[in-house]
């Protein structure tokens, strides 16, 4: 993946900025606070939206503006994309609009912040957190991975390499296994329940019970058939007797009619006499009730508030009670409302007092926190002042070195350069003299050899009388001169070496003085800030304690008012109780009046009943006199008819008929009983058959459930094996990751620390890191110095980036490597190692590296430089891209 272009509008300090990015190393350079990191945050925000922000969406909108816009063009896996995010603030809310589209005809489009974030996450195979852990080393987070626990480091690397999916799958398989276990346990419980139900029904021996009931039903059916046959025979006997009686039908009918009339008249006379006796007894009872009611009325008159038991008195008293009840209820409702309102006021006031007390405690706690923060700030200011004093002592020692030197602090660089130039000339002269001396010595040696052979060293002729024989002396003199001159040149070179070395030390001292001056200025500024912060927090703490005291006073006043309201509520409650008692007294009086009224009505009813029953007795006496006259006439006619009838035949027929009728009545009852019993047996047989069918159903359900349990047990084994498989696969892939990461980390480590004090790094299966020195002594990364630890972390992050880009099974496209102020904890020597690391990452095929830094050495390693400047008047930042090959690093340092 490669960032191609980013455009900002009203994003943090940028009013309007448009920057194109290319492959290679791009360094974003500028003063602290100019907005360098905001460029990287904008790219991060464009990809992941709110997930990329430490704060809220509103924090990225430039102060004083209502809208912001970020556009990012990037290329990933050969496809070009453009993502745009727009934020608009209104009515205290942030409207977030986001779109993503391909720009090379690939027809990819997403709309909405969530849809874009999910697409980017899937495209890069990493979410915002993974992006930070892999490719984006943010300012102040360079030590994030080394400070992480092994488990956190393991989870981070697993997520980057998609092993988190295996854990997700393992957890899903585990959830499935637990779900199957729940269902299996449920089905096993149901299986046990079915076994118990089947055993219970089998113990009842339902088929034997069915045979028993069916046998009894057969017996009952036989009895019914027998009784029905006997009933038919009795009917025939009854009919025969009826035929015998038909011969005496007319006389017998008349006789029976007369006898029936006689019986009716006699029965009516007896009934009337019984009624007369009943009326007489009822009249006596009514008179007794009247006496009892009158006595009860006298007992209730006082309770009812009546002087006399009259209807008018009762009506007047009831009206008085209604008026009294209405008045008391009105007063009671008012009293209840008043009491409830006072109780609510007391409760609310007590709650407010508690709230104010609680708020006072919170404010006092905040004040304590502010005092602690103020103390911490004061201690930090004192620490910085102590550091300033130490730096000033070091600076004084360095200045003393310049006081003893022949050159001042500003001229040491020029003087060193002059001496280096002179030393270069001397070295060139020394080389020339050495070559010339060598040639001269060779000529002398050759001449001496010729002279020894008797020949001229110049022409090779015999030396006798040769005019050139004296040339060898000149060569010997030249050798001596050259040796002397060479020795002087070497002495001068040695002197210059010593002088340059002294000037190197003075130059280092001058650089150190510059660093000390800059550091002292920074520390003084920060110490002042801490002192101001401490004073400000103390003032805030004092203000909060004053506010807490005010709240406590307000709480006390509120509690006093609440107490007053409680007293008033208690008085109102007592008034409610008095009125309720009055209302109860009214109800008791009304009950007594009602009782009196009911008893008066009972007396009137009893008197009416006496009068009515007296009249009925007189009427019954007159009716019975008439009935007795008619009865005498009917008896005479009966005697006449009886003499004309064969009484023996009639009596025999009557007896047979009566016996037949009596038997029919008896057999009807027995048949009814047998029908009921037959119905009971049929119902019982139906129930037993139902139980048998239920037993068969239970057996079928048990068989099906048994098969289901077997299937669930098989599924449980499969889910357990699947869960184990995912766990084992993740462990295996993690071990491969450990091996690959250890390899890439040691390669990166060797590039950075080659031929240094450290030999290699070990990464165990629990992601615990160990650094080994050349002598084999192990070190925890925390034991490294600050600069070494920071560089070690950068090496680790780059190794993880390499592992992700190379992949376990093959290369994968990765985001740009982004380093935000990686040199914060590095000295100049470690910065050189960082430059080497950056160069090597380029060699490993990282297409794009973006670094935010103000370090000159990193600037010198850049392919492109982006300069960020902030206008102090408008507080707006601007960006400018430059060709790194044409940069004057010294001028940047001056800027």
Secondary structure, DSSP 8 states (H G I E B T S, - for coil): -EEEEEEEEEETTEEEEEEE--SEEEEEEE-TTSSHHHHHHHHHHHHHGGGG-SS-GGGGB-TT-SEEEEEEEEEETTEEEEEEEEEEEETTEEEEEEEEEESSS---EEESHHHHHHHHHHHHT--HHHHHHHTEE-TT-TTHHHHS-HHHHHHHHHHHTTHHHHHHHHHHHHHHHHHHHHHHHHHHHHHHHHHHHHHHHHHTTHHHHHHHHHHHHHHHHHHHHHHHHHHHHHHHHHHHHHHHHHTTHHHHHHHHHHHHHHHHHHHHHHHHHHHHHHHHHHHHHHHHHHHHHHHHHHHHHHHHT-SS--HHHHHHHHHHHHHHHHHHHHHHHHHHHHHHHHHHHHHHHHHHHHHHHHHHHHHHHHHHHHHHHHHHHHHHHHHHHHHHHHHHHHHHHHHHHHHTSSS-TTTHHHHHHHHHHHHHHHHHHHHHHHHHHHHHHHHHHHHHHHHHTTB-TTT-SB-TT-TTTTHHHHHHHHHHHHHHHHHHHHHHHHHHHHHHHHHHHHHHHHHHHHHHHHHHHHHHHHHHHHHHHHHHHHHHHHHHHHHHHHHHHHHHHHHHHHHHHHHHHHHHHHHHHHHHHHHHHHHHHHHHHHHHHHHHHHHHHHHHHHHHHHHHHHHHHHHHHHHHHHHHHHHHHHHHHHHTS-HHHHHHHHHHHHHHHHHHHHHHHHHHHHHHHHHHHHHHHHHHHHHHHHHHHHHHHHHHHHHHHHHHHHHHHHHHHHHHHHHHHHHHHHHHHHHHHHHHHHHHHHHHHTTSSEEEEEE-TT--EEEEETTS-EE-GGGS-HHHHHHHHHHHHHHHHHHHHH-SSS------EEEESTTTT--HHHHHHHHHHHHHHHHTT--EEEEE---HHHHHT-SEEEEEEEETTTTEEEEEEEEGGG--HHHHHH-
